[in-house]
Amino acid sequence: MKNPKCHDRVIGRVALLVGCTALVLSLSGTGAQAQARDVARQTLGANDGWGAYGTGTSGGAAADAAHVYTVTTWEQFKAALKDGGTVPRIIKVKGMIDAVSQGCEAFEAEGYDFQQYLADYDPAVWGHDKPVSGAQEDLRAASAAQQDKIIKASVPANTTIIGVGKNSGILGGSLQIKGVDNVIVRNLTIEAPVDCFPQWDPTDDNKTGAWNSEYDGVVVYGSTHVWIDHNTLTDGRYPDSSLPSYFGKTYQQHDGLADVVRGSNHVTVSWNSFKDHDKTMLIGNSDSATADDTGKLKVTLHHNRFEGIVERAPRVRFGQVDSYNNHFVVTKAQKWGYVYGIGKESQLVAEHNAFTLAQGISTGKILKKWNEAPLTANANYVNGKAVDLIAVHNAEIPGETLQSGAGWTPTLRAGVDPAKAVPGIVDAGAGAGRVC
């Protein structure tokens, strides 16, 4: 079953379909008719982004009855992932399942003492010239390894993971889509993992030091044909504003929400809500990954909503990335850096997107130049008006002059909405609980 176009292109012209329903709007005048669908067996539609390239993305649509699971705990979820090798499977997540229900203390290695860690590596004692080492750092690393083993869930090939209803998902777990092909993740609320044991690096941030954390909500690593759709990804109960500071730096316990890295290819990220997070999405995680990433990292992002996001929405290296019909919201009170990061050999096409910026927010900062790499940025709207993002960026930030022309033209688009209509369309349809 191909993915039905529940977010019909008549939105804004005839009617606004708020959320998803089980009805198909008939354009032939015969009226709306109810049609039963098993959303767990839906596949990515033809031409729907890079994930549709070649063999397309079907996940576990072909699963037999023995490989359809409904899980209500993290232990059941991980067991379902391991059962049956790479045969097609569908895992239905019912309710919010917690990967760290036992709390951070359960992962602590014997002898680890955070207060002693702070005392040992206080810059007044340790300085900023060398990485930390010694007994407490070894115990921190051992504690981190315990957490790593519990909260990471390896997703096999030919798998669909889908939330049941409107309020299902994963708290504090990390979905590892690593070295596999053909995976679908849909209709989940994913609360970003909290790293219980961040490492202090005194040499980071120009030798002023920084706390560095691990664990993405979803990471696509060396994998192909992945569809991430209609999820809500957020810091949830643990926003950065709630985190303490030590040594004058935020005790950062979050990493990315959804990263696509290390030779991954043919990925579609659609109709998701990304909320209240700092380092949101990397497409390519290192300038030195030329051997893995050149000619790959082909990713489409469309009809996603980003709000309360500080940066990396996304930051791109190497890949041919098509970002269209997304809605980016920046409020006055939030911390904000940029939306699109232009990185090494990136080939970003950003078109028909909408940006809602609070008064006083700089339009020029939507783009951030990290490396010399031309991009295409056409037909984008800021606060309801057409804006040439490259021209405004270059005028406001002449020290980071960007060149126009990504060198390729996207063809895998299921349908493009006018940017002016995007806020209403995306806000009504993006996020978990709106799959039809």
C-alpha positions as CSV (number, residue, x, y, z in Angstrom):
1,M,0.0,0.0,0.0
2,K,1.5,3.3,-1.0
3,N,1.3,6.3,1.3
4,P,-2.1,8.0,0.7
5,K,-2.0,11.8,0.2
6,C,-4.0,12.7,3.3
7,H,-2.5,16.2,3.2
8,D,-4.3,16.9,0.0
9,R,-3.1,19.7,-2.3
10,V,-6.5,21.2,-2.2
11,I,-5.6,22.6,1.2
12,G,-5.7,26.4,1.1
13,R,-7.7,26.3,-2.1
14,V,-10.8,24.4,-1.1
15,A,-10.6,23.2,2.5
16,L,-8.1,22.8,5.3
17,L,-8.0,19.2,6.5
18,V,-7.0,19.6,10.2
19,G,-4.9,16.6,11.1
20,C,-5.4,13.2,9.6
21,T,-8.6,11.3,9.3
22,A,-9.6,8.0,7.8
23,L,-11.5,9.7,5.0
24,V,-10.3,10.4,1.5
25,L,-11.6,13.6,0.0
26,S,-13.0,12.8,-3.4
27,L,-12.1,15.4,-6.0
28,S,-14.6,13.9,-8.5
29,G,-17.6,15.1,-6.7
30,T,-18.8,11.7,-5.3
31,G,-18.2,12.8,-1.7
32,A,-16.0,11.6,1.1
33,Q,-15.9,7.8,1.6
34,A,-14.5,5.9,4.5
35,Q,-11.7,3.5,3.6
36,A,-10.1,1.2,6.1
37,R,-6.3,1.3,6.1
38,D,-3.7,-0.5,8.0
39,V,-1.3,2.5,8.4
40,A,1.4,0.1,9.7
41,R,1.7,-1.4,6.2
42,Q,1.9,1.9,4.4
43,T,5.0,2.4,2.2
44,L,6.7,5.6,1.0
45,G,5.0,6.9,-2.0
46,A,6.5,7.0,-5.5
47,N,8.7,10.1,-6.0
48,D,8.3,11.1,-2.3
49,G,11.9,12.3,-1.8
50,W,15.2,10.6,-1.9
51,G,13.8,7.7,0.1
52,A,11.8,6.7,-2.9
53,Y,14.8,6.4,-5.2
54,G,15.5,3.0,-6.8
55,T,13.8,0.2,-4.8
56,G,12.0,2.7,-2.6
57,T,11.2,2.3,1.1
58,S,8.6,-0.3,2.3
59,G,9.9,-1.1,5.8
60,G,8.1,-4.1,7.2
61,A,5.0,-3.8,5.0
62,A,5.3,-7.5,3.9
63,A,5.5,-8.8,7.5
64,D,3.6,-12.0,8.2
65,A,1.4,-12.3,11.3
66,A,4.2,-13.9,13.3
67,H,6.3,-10.8,12.9
68,V,3.8,-8.1,13.9
69,Y,4.4,-7.0,17.4
70,T,2.7,-4.7,19.9
71,V,5.0,-3.6,22.6
72,T,4.4,-1.6,25.8
73,T,7.8,-1.7,27.5
74,W,11.4,-1.0,26.3
75,E,12.4,-4.6,27.0
76,Q,9.6,-5.9,24.7
77,F,10.6,-3.4,22.1
78,K,14.2,-4.5,22.0
79,A,13.2,-8.2,22.0
80,A,10.9,-7.5,19.0
81,L,13.8,-5.9,17.1
82,K,16.0,-8.9,17.7
83,D,13.4,-11.6,16.8
84,G,13.6,-13.0,13.3
85,G,16.8,-11.6,11.8
86,T,16.0,-9.4,8.8
87,V,12.6,-10.8,7.9
88,P,10.0,-8.0,7.4
89,R,8.6,-6.9,10.8
90,I,6.1,-4.3,12.1
91,I,6.5,-3.1,15.7
92,K,3.6,-1.2,17.1
93,V,4.5,0.9,20.1
94,K,1.6,1.4,22.4
95,G,1.8,4.1,25.0
96,M,5.0,5.9,26.1
97,I,7.7,3.4,26.8
98,D,10.7,4.4,28.9
99,A,14.2,3.3,28.2
100,V,15.6,4.7,31.5
101,S,12.7,4.1,33.9
102,Q,15.3,2.9,36.6
103,G,17.0,6.3,36.6
104,C,20.6,7.4,36.0
105,E,21.8,5.9,39.3
106,A,21.2,2.4,37.9
107,F,24.0,2.9,35.4
108,E,26.6,4.3,37.8
109,A,29.8,2.2,38.1
110,E,30.9,1.5,41.7
111,G,33.0,4.3,43.0
112,Y,31.8,6.9,40.6
113,D,31.2,10.2,42.4
114,F,30.1,13.2,40.4
115,Q,31.1,15.7,43.2
116,Q,34.6,14.1,43.2
117,Y,34.6,14.3,39.4
118,L,33.9,18.1,39.6
119,A,36.6,18.5,42.2
120,D,39.2,16.6,40.3
121,Y,38.7,18.3,36.9
122,D,37.9,21.9,38.1
123,P,39.8,24.1,35.7
124,A,41.4,25.8,38.7
125,V,43.0,22.4,39.4
126,W,43.2,20.7,36.1
127,G,43.6,23.6,33.7
128,H,42.7,23.7,30.0
129,D,45.7,22.2,28.3
130,K,44.9,18.5,28.3
131,P,41.9,16.1,28.2
132,V,40.8,14.8,31.6
133,S,42.1,11.4,32.7
134,G,42.3,9.4,35.9
135,A,40.1,7.4,38.2
136,Q,36.9,9.4,38.1
137,E,37.1,9.8,34.3
138,D,37.5,6.1,34.0
139,L,34.5,5.5,36.2
140,R,32.5,8.1,34.3
141,A,33.3,6.2,31.1
142,A,32.3,2.9,32.6
143,S,29.0,4.4,33.8
144,A,28.4,5.8,30.3
145,A,29.0,2.4,28.8
146,Q,26.4,0.9,31.0
147,Q,23.8,3.5,29.8
148,D,24.9,3.0,26.2
149,K,24.1,-0.7,26.4
150,I,20.6,-0.1,27.8
151,I,19.3,2.8,25.8
152,K,20.5,2.0,22.3
153,A,18.1,-0.1,20.2
154,S,19.5,-1.5,17.0
155,V,16.9,-1.5,14.2
156,P,17.3,-4.3,11.6
157,A,16.5,-4.1,7.9
158,N,13.0,-4.3,6.6
159,T,11.4,-2.9,9.7
160,T,8.5,-0.5,10.4
161,I,8.2,1.0,13.8
162,I,4.9,2.9,14.3
163,G,3.2,4.4,17.3
164,V,-0.4,3.4,18.1
165,G,-2.8,6.3,18.2
166,K,-1.9,9.8,19.3
167,N,0.1,9.3,22.5
168,S,2.7,6.6,21.9
169,G,6.5,6.8,21.7
170,I,9.8,6.4,23.3
171,L,11.3,8.2,26.3
172,G,15.1,8.4,26.6
173,G,15.9,5.7,24.0
174,S,18.1,6.0,21.0
175,L,17.0,4.3,17.7
176,Q,20.1,3.1,15.9
177,I,19.5,2.6,12.2
178,K,22.9,1.4,11.4
179,G,24.3,-0.5,8.4
180,V,20.8,-1.6,7.2
181,D,18.4,-1.0,4.3
182,N,14.6,-0.3,4.3
183,V,13.4,1.1,7.6
184,I,10.3,3.2,8.4
185,V,9.8,5.2,11.7
186,R,6.4,6.8,12.0
187,N,3.9,8.3,14.5
188,L,6.2,8.3,17.5
189,T,6.7,11.0,20.1
190,I,10.5,10.7,20.8
191,E,11.8,12.4,23.9
192,A,15.6,13.0,23.3
193,P,17.9,10.8,25.4
194,V,19.5,12.4,28.4
195,D,23.1,11.6,28.7
196,C,23.6,10.8,32.4
197,F,27.3,11.1,32.2
198,P,28.5,13.9,29.9
199,Q,32.3,14.3,29.6
200,W,34.1,17.5,30.6
201,D,36.6,18.5,27.8
202,P,38.7,21.4,29.1
203,T,40.3,21.9,25.7
204,D,37.0,22.4,23.8
205,D,35.5,25.8,22.8
206,N,38.8,27.6,22.4
207,K,40.2,26.1,25.6
208,T,37.3,27.4,27.7
209,G,35.9,23.9,28.1
210,A,32.6,22.3,27.4
211,W,30.4,19.4,28.5
212,N,30.0,16.9,25.6
213,S,27.1,14.4,25.5
214,E,26.2,11.3,23.4
215,Y,23.0,9.8,22.1
216,D,20.7,11.0,19.3
217,G,16.9,10.3,19.4
218,V,17.3,8.7,15.9
219,V,20.6,8.1,14.1
220,V,20.8,6.8,10.5
221,Y,24.4,5.5,10.1
222,G,25.6,3.9,7.0
223,S,22.0,3.0,6.0
224,T,19.8,3.3,2.9
225,H,16.1,3.8,2.1
226,V,14.8,5.2,5.4
227,W,11.6,7.1,5.9
228,I,11.1,9.1,9.1
229,D,7.5,10.5,9.0
230,H,4.9,12.1,11.3
231,N,7.0,11.9,14.5
232,T,7.4,14.5,17.3
233,L,11.0,14.8,18.4
234,T,11.7,17.0,21.4
235,D,13.6,17.5,24.6
236,G,10.3,17.1,26.4
237,R,10.6,17.0,30.2
238,Y,14.3,18.0,30.1
239,P,14.7,21.2,28.1
240,D,18.2,22.7,28.1
241,S,16.8,25.5,30.2
242,S,16.5,23.0,33.1
243,L,20.1,21.9,32.9
244,P,22.6,23.1,35.5
245,S,26.0,24.7,34.8
246,Y,29.4,23.7,36.0
247,F,32.7,25.4,35.4
248,G,30.6,28.2,33.8
249,K,29.3,25.9,31.0
250,T,25.9,24.3,30.6
251,Y,25.9,20.7,31.7
252,Q,24.8,19.6,28.2
253,Q,23.0,16.3,28.3
254,H,21.6,16.2,24.8
255,D,23.0,15.5,21.4
256,G,21.0,15.4,18.1
257,L,17.3,14.7,17.5
258,A,17.8,12.9,14.1
259,D,21.2,12.6,12.4
260,V,22.0,11.1,9.0
261,V,25.7,10.2,8.8
262,R,28.5,8.0,7.6
263,G,27.5,7.0,4.1
264,S,23.8,6.9,4.6
265,N,21.7,7.5,1.5
266,H,18.2,7.9,0.1
267,V,16.4,9.2,3.2
268,T,13.0,11.0,3.4
269,V,12.2,13.0,6.5
270,S,8.6,14.3,6.2
271,W,5.8,15.7,8.3
272,N,7.7,15.7,11.6
273,S,7.6,18.2,14.4
274,F,11.0,19.1,15.8
275,K,10.7,21.1,19.1
276,D,12.7,22.7,21.8
277,H,16.2,21.4,21.0
278,D,19.7,22.7,20.4
279,K,21.7,20.6,17.9
280,T,18.8,19.2,15.9
281,M,20.0,17.4,12.8
282,L,23.4,16.7,11.2
283,I,23.5,15.4,7.6
284,G,27.2,14.4,7.6
285,N,29.0,14.6,10.9
286,S,32.6,15.2,10.0
287,D,34.6,17.1,7.4
288,S,37.0,14.2,7.4
289,A,34.4,11.6,6.3
290,T,35.0,12.2,2.5
291,A,35.5,8.5,1.8
292,D,32.2,7.5,3.4
293,D,30.0,10.5,2.4
294,T,31.0,11.7,-1.1
295,G,28.2,10.9,-3.5
296,K,25.9,9.9,-0.7
297,L,23.9,11.6,2.1
298,K,21.0,12.2,-0.4
299,V,18.2,13.4,1.9
300,T,14.8,15.0,1.4
301,L,13.1,17.1,4.2
302,H,9.6,18.3,3.5
303,H,6.6,19.5,5.5
304,N,8.4,19.4,8.8
305,R,7.8,22.0,11.5
306,F,10.8,23.3,13.5
307,E,10.1,25.4,16.6
308,G,12.4,26.3,19.5
309,I,15.3,25.0,17.5
310,V,18.7,26.6,18.1
311,E,20.7,25.3,15.1
312,R,21.3,22.5,12.6
313,A,17.9,22.3,10.9
314,P,19.9,20.8,9.2
315,R,23.7,21.4,9.1
316,V,24.8,19.7,5.8
317,R,28.1,18.2,4.6
318,F,28.6,16.5,1.2
319,G,25.0,15.6,0.5
320,Q,22.5,16.6,-2.1
321,V,19.8,17.7,0.4
322,D,16.4,18.9,-0.8
323,S,14.6,20.9,1.9
324,Y,11.2,22.2,0.8
325,N,7.8,23.1,2.3
326,N,9.1,23.2,5.9
327,H,8.0,25.7,8.5
328,F,10.6,27.2,10.8
329,V,9.4,29.2,13.9
330,V,11.8,31.3,15.9
331,T,10.3,33.0,19.0
332,K,11.6,36.1,20.7
333,A,12.5,34.4,24.0
334,Q,14.4,31.4,22.6
335,K,18.1,31.0,22.0
336,W,18.8,30.9,18.3
337,G,21.8,30.4,16.1
338,Y,20.8,29.5,12.5
339,V,18.6,27.2,10.4
340,Y,20.7,25.9,7.5
341,G,24.4,25.2,8.1
342,I,26.4,25.1,4.8
343,G,29.2,22.7,5.3
344,K,31.9,21.0,3.3
345,E,30.9,20.1,-0.2
346,S,27.3,20.4,0.6
347,Q,24.7,20.7,-2.2
348,L,21.7,22.1,-0.4
349,V,18.5,23.1,-2.3
350,A,16.1,25.0,0.1
351,E,12.9,26.1,-1.7
352,H,9.3,27.0,-0.9
353,N,9.9,27.1,2.8
354,A,8.3,29.4,5.3
355,F,10.0,31.2,8.2
356,T,8.1,32.8,11.0
357,L,10.5,35.0,12.9
358,A,9.8,37.1,15.9
359,Q,10.4,40.9,15.7
360,G,14.1,41.7,15.9
361,I,15.3,38.2,14.7
362,S,17.8,38.5,11.9
363,T,16.7,37.0,8.5
364,G,20.3,37.0,7.5
365,K,21.1,34.4,10.1
366,I,18.8,31.8,8.6
367,L,21.9,30.6,6.7
368,K,25.2,29.9,8.3
369,K,28.4,29.4,6.2
370,W,30.9,26.9,7.5
371,N,32.6,26.1,4.2
372,E,32.6,27.3,0.7
373,A,29.7,25.4,-0.9
374,P,27.0,27.0,-3.3
375,L,23.4,26.4,-2.5
376,T,20.0,27.0,-4.2
377,A,17.5,29.0,-2.2
378,N,14.4,30.0,-4.2
379,A,10.8,31.0,-3.4
380,N,11.2,31.1,0.3
381,Y,8.9,33.3,2.5
382,V,9.8,35.1,5.7
383,N,6.8,36.4,7.8
384,G,4.6,36.0,4.7
385,K,6.8,37.8,2.2
386,A,9.1,36.5,-0.5
387,V,12.8,36.8,0.5
388,D,16.0,36.0,-1.3
389,L,17.8,34.3,1.6
390,I,21.2,34.3,0.0
391,A,21.1,38.0,-0.9
392,V,19.9,39.0,2.6
393,H,22.5,36.9,4.3
394,N,25.3,38.3,2.1
395,A,24.2,41.9,2.8
396,E,23.9,41.3,6.6
397,I,26.9,39.1,7.0
398,P,29.4,40.1,4.3
399,G,32.2,38.1,6.0
400,E,30.4,34.9,5.1
401,T,29.4,35.5,1.5
402,L,27.5,32.6,0.0
403,Q,27.3,31.6,-3.6
404,S,24.1,30.6,-5.4
405,G,23.6,27.4,-7.5
406,A,23.8,24.0,-5.8
407,G,24.5,22.3,-9.2
408,W,21.5,19.9,-9.3
409,T,17.7,20.1,-9.5
410,P,15.5,17.9,-7.3
411,T,13.0,15.7,-9.2
412,L,11.7,13.4,-6.4
413,R,9.0,15.6,-5.0
414,A,5.5,14.2,-4.5
415,G,4.0,17.7,-4.6
416,V,5.0,21.2,-3.7
417,D,2.8,23.7,-1.9
418,P,3.2,27.5,-2.2
419,A,5.5,28.8,0.5
420,K,2.9,31.3,1.6
421,A,0.5,28.5,2.5
422,V,3.0,26.3,4.2
423,P,2.5,27.5,7.8
424,G,-1.2,26.6,7.8
425,I,-0.6,23.3,6.0
426,V,2.4,22.1,8.0
427,D,1.1,23.3,11.4
428,A,-2.1,21.3,10.9
429,G,-0.4,18.1,9.7
430,A,3.1,17.7,11.1
431,G,3.9,15.6,14.2
432,A,2.8,12.4,15.9
433,G,-0.9,11.5,16.1
434,R,-1.6,12.8,12.6
435,V,-0.9,9.8,10.4
436,C,-3.8,8.6,8.2
